[in-house]
Amino acid sequence: MTTDNSLILQARDVAREYQQGESLLPVLRDLNLSVKAGEKLAVVGVSGSGKTTLLNLLGGIDDACAGSVVVADVDWKHLSASERAAWRNQHVGFVYQFHHLLGEFSALENVAMPCLVGGQTVAESTQQATDLLTRVGLEDRMQHRPAELSGGERQRVAIARALARSPSLVLMDEPTGNLDPKTASSVMDLLINLNQDLGISFVIVTHDQLIAKRLDRTVSLVEGCLEEDA
């Protein structure tokens, strides 16, 4: 892990609630979280505790009802929709339980796409995607479409795509939850190695305590608040 102690992410007094009929349903309240550069953080909690909602707020996909979320020194609420999309493309990667790859495109094209969206040339984007797919062990599978890849391979493509723009932060929602134990362990080995090599901060939502124990720090989401684990 990098020795840089600067904060990549800081959430202050964050709250989120949803309209449910005529009443408001609070999901997150008075939530505070800081993540250092290169840190690997696990977020655990029971189903329905708001973990995915939290990731969406941290990544600027949804807005908090109160409080602030700052990523790479910029507060999401100070950005317009287009500015937010550009900042997210540059600074935040996402990995989901289900890979969300585009089925009509090859692994190489899927990984290159964030680079193209970010304004890089086709040649630059292709080279970046090639390098990342090689790094995640898929140098022989670059031209395969998602349907032609195993579950573990698809998740490796999704990880490479999340890293394509060399982000400051990668948010992951149960990245191994749809994999068998052996493949899940292999994917976690990959993530640990990438973190050590690249120094990118990881926030990983997981129900698996074995995964959480491999990370630097664990926080639990309980009744809408985060609690630091001992």
C-alpha positions as CSV (number, residue, x, y, z in Angstrom):
1,M,0.0,0.0,0.0
2,T,1.2,3.5,-0.8
3,T,2.7,5.5,2.1
4,D,0.8,8.7,0.9
5,N,-1.6,9.6,3.7
6,S,-3.7,12.1,1.7
7,L,-7.4,11.4,1.7
8,I,-8.9,10.2,-1.6
9,L,-12.4,10.1,-0.2
10,Q,-14.2,11.9,2.6
11,A,-17.9,11.7,3.5
12,R,-19.1,14.0,6.1
13,D,-22.4,13.8,8.0
14,V,-24.1,12.1,5.0
15,A,-27.7,11.2,5.1
16,R,-30.0,9.5,2.5
17,E,-33.7,8.8,2.7
18,Y,-36.3,7.6,0.2
19,Q,-40.0,8.5,-0.2
20,Q,-42.1,5.5,0.8
21,G,-45.8,6.4,0.3
22,E,-46.5,9.5,2.3
23,S,-43.5,9.0,4.6
24,L,-39.7,9.1,4.4
25,L,-37.6,6.0,4.9
26,P,-34.1,6.9,6.3
27,V,-31.4,4.6,4.9
28,L,-28.2,6.4,5.9
29,R,-27.8,9.0,8.6
30,D,-24.9,11.1,10.0
31,L,-22.5,8.9,8.2
32,N,-18.8,9.8,8.2
33,L,-16.0,8.0,6.3
34,S,-12.4,8.8,5.2
35,V,-10.3,6.7,2.9
36,K,-6.6,7.3,2.4
37,A,-4.7,7.0,-0.8
38,G,-3.9,3.3,-1.5
39,E,-6.1,2.0,1.3
40,K,-8.2,-1.1,1.0
41,L,-11.5,-0.7,3.0
42,A,-14.2,-3.3,3.5
43,V,-17.8,-2.3,4.1
44,V,-19.9,-5.1,5.6
45,G,-23.5,-5.2,6.7
46,V,-26.7,-7.3,6.5
47,S,-28.8,-7.4,3.4
48,G,-30.8,-4.2,3.0
49,S,-28.6,-2.1,5.3
50,G,-27.8,0.4,2.6
51,K,-24.4,-0.7,1.3
52,T,-25.2,-0.3,-2.3
53,T,-26.8,3.1,-1.6
54,L,-23.6,4.1,0.1
55,L,-21.5,3.2,-2.9
56,N,-23.8,5.1,-5.2
57,L,-23.4,8.2,-3.0
58,L,-19.6,7.8,-2.8
59,G,-19.4,7.5,-6.5
60,G,-21.6,10.5,-7.3
61,I,-24.3,8.4,-8.9
62,D,-26.9,9.5,-6.4
63,D,-27.0,12.6,-4.2
64,A,-27.0,12.7,-0.5
65,C,-30.0,14.4,1.2
66,A,-27.5,16.0,3.6
67,G,-23.8,16.2,4.1
68,S,-21.0,16.1,1.6
69,V,-18.9,13.5,-0.3
70,V,-15.5,14.7,-1.5
71,V,-13.5,12.6,-4.0
72,A,-10.0,13.7,-5.0
73,D,-10.6,17.1,-3.4
74,V,-13.8,17.8,-5.2
75,D,-17.3,17.7,-3.7
76,W,-19.8,16.0,-5.9
77,K,-22.6,18.5,-5.1
78,H,-20.5,21.3,-6.6
79,L,-20.4,19.6,-10.1
80,S,-23.0,19.8,-12.8
81,A,-24.2,16.5,-14.4
82,S,-21.7,16.7,-17.2
83,E,-18.8,17.7,-14.9
84,R,-19.7,14.9,-12.5
85,A,-19.6,12.3,-15.4
86,A,-16.2,13.6,-16.5
87,W,-14.8,13.6,-12.9
88,R,-16.2,10.1,-12.3
89,N,-14.6,8.9,-15.6
90,Q,-11.2,10.2,-14.5
91,H,-11.2,9.4,-10.8
92,V,-13.6,6.6,-9.9
93,G,-13.9,3.0,-11.2
94,F,-16.8,0.6,-10.4
95,V,-16.9,-3.2,-10.2
96,Y,-20.2,-4.9,-9.6
97,Q,-21.2,-8.4,-8.5
98,F,-22.6,-8.9,-12.0
99,H,-19.9,-7.6,-14.4
100,H,-22.2,-5.4,-16.6
101,L,-20.0,-5.8,-19.6
102,L,-21.4,-4.9,-23.0
103,G,-22.1,-8.2,-24.7
104,E,-21.7,-7.1,-28.3
105,F,-18.1,-5.9,-27.7
106,S,-14.9,-7.9,-27.1
107,A,-13.0,-7.8,-23.8
108,L,-10.5,-5.4,-25.3
109,E,-13.3,-3.1,-26.5
110,N,-15.1,-3.1,-23.1
111,V,-11.9,-2.1,-21.3
112,A,-11.0,0.5,-23.9
113,M,-14.4,2.2,-23.8
114,P,-13.8,4.4,-20.6
115,C,-10.6,5.6,-22.2
116,L,-12.4,6.6,-25.4
117,V,-15.1,8.3,-23.5
118,G,-12.4,10.2,-21.6
119,G,-10.9,11.6,-24.8
120,Q,-8.0,9.3,-25.4
121,T,-7.3,8.2,-29.0
122,V,-8.2,4.8,-30.3
123,A,-4.5,3.8,-30.3
124,E,-4.0,5.0,-26.8
125,S,-7.2,3.4,-25.5
126,T,-6.3,0.1,-27.2
127,Q,-2.8,0.1,-25.8
128,Q,-4.1,0.8,-22.3
129,A,-6.7,-1.9,-22.5
130,T,-4.1,-4.4,-23.9
131,D,-1.8,-3.6,-21.0
132,L,-4.5,-4.0,-18.4
133,L,-5.9,-7.2,-19.8
134,T,-2.4,-8.6,-19.8
135,R,-1.9,-7.5,-16.2
136,V,-5.1,-9.4,-15.2
137,G,-4.0,-12.6,-17.0
138,L,-6.3,-12.3,-20.1
139,E,-3.7,-11.7,-22.8
140,D,-5.1,-14.7,-24.8
141,R,-8.8,-13.7,-24.3
142,M,-8.8,-10.1,-25.5
143,Q,-10.9,-10.7,-28.6
144,H,-13.5,-12.8,-26.8
145,R,-16.9,-11.4,-26.1
146,P,-18.4,-11.8,-22.5
147,A,-20.5,-14.8,-23.4
148,E,-17.3,-16.6,-24.5
149,L,-15.6,-16.0,-21.1
150,S,-16.0,-17.8,-17.7
151,G,-17.4,-16.0,-14.7
152,G,-14.0,-15.3,-13.3
153,E,-12.7,-14.1,-16.6
154,R,-15.6,-11.7,-17.0
155,Q,-14.9,-10.3,-13.6
156,R,-11.3,-9.8,-14.5
157,V,-12.4,-7.8,-17.5
158,A,-14.6,-5.7,-15.3
159,I,-11.7,-5.0,-13.0
160,A,-9.5,-4.1,-15.9
161,R,-12.3,-1.7,-17.2
162,A,-12.5,-0.1,-13.7
163,L,-8.8,0.6,-13.8
164,A,-8.7,1.8,-17.4
165,R,-8.5,5.5,-16.5
166,S,-6.0,5.0,-13.7
167,P,-8.6,6.2,-11.1
168,S,-7.9,7.5,-7.6
169,L,-10.6,5.2,-6.2
170,V,-12.4,1.9,-7.2
171,L,-15.8,1.1,-5.6
172,M,-16.8,-2.6,-5.6
173,D,-20.2,-4.1,-4.8
174,E,-19.7,-7.8,-3.9
175,P,-17.1,-8.3,-6.6
176,T,-16.7,-12.0,-5.8
177,G,-20.3,-12.7,-4.8
178,N,-21.3,-14.4,-8.0
179,L,-18.2,-16.6,-8.1
180,D,-17.3,-20.0,-6.7
181,P,-14.9,-20.0,-3.7
182,K,-11.8,-20.9,-5.7
183,T,-12.4,-18.3,-8.4
184,A,-13.4,-15.7,-5.7
185,S,-10.1,-16.3,-4.0
186,S,-8.2,-15.9,-7.2
187,V,-9.9,-12.6,-8.0
188,M,-9.1,-11.3,-4.5
189,D,-5.5,-12.3,-5.0
190,L,-5.6,-10.2,-8.2
191,L,-7.1,-7.2,-6.4
192,I,-4.6,-7.3,-3.6
193,N,-1.7,-7.4,-6.1
194,L,-3.2,-4.6,-8.2
195,N,-3.6,-2.4,-5.0
196,Q,0.0,-3.0,-4.1
197,D,1.3,-2.3,-7.6
198,L,-0.9,0.7,-8.5
199,G,-1.7,2.3,-5.1
200,I,-5.3,2.9,-6.0
201,S,-7.8,3.0,-3.1
202,F,-10.4,0.3,-2.9
203,V,-13.7,0.3,-1.1
204,I,-15.2,-3.1,-1.3
205,V,-18.7,-4.0,-0.1
206,T,-18.8,-7.6,0.9
207,H,-20.7,-10.1,3.1
208,D,-17.7,-12.4,3.2
209,Q,-15.6,-12.0,6.4
210,L,-12.7,-13.9,4.8
211,I,-12.5,-11.2,2.2
212,A,-12.9,-8.4,4.7
213,K,-10.0,-9.8,6.8
214,R,-7.7,-9.5,3.8
215,L,-8.2,-5.7,3.6
216,D,-6.6,-3.0,5.6
217,R,-9.7,-1.9,7.5
218,T,-13.3,-2.9,8.0
219,V,-16.4,-0.8,8.8
220,S,-19.9,-2.1,9.5
221,L,-23.0,-0.4,8.3
222,V,-25.5,-0.7,11.2
223,E,-28.9,1.0,11.2
224,G,-27.7,3.6,8.7
225,C,-24.4,4.5,10.5
226,L,-20.8,3.2,10.0
227,E,-19.0,1.6,12.9
228,E,-15.3,0.9,12.8
229,D,-14.5,-2.7,13.5
230,A,-11.9,-3.5,16.1
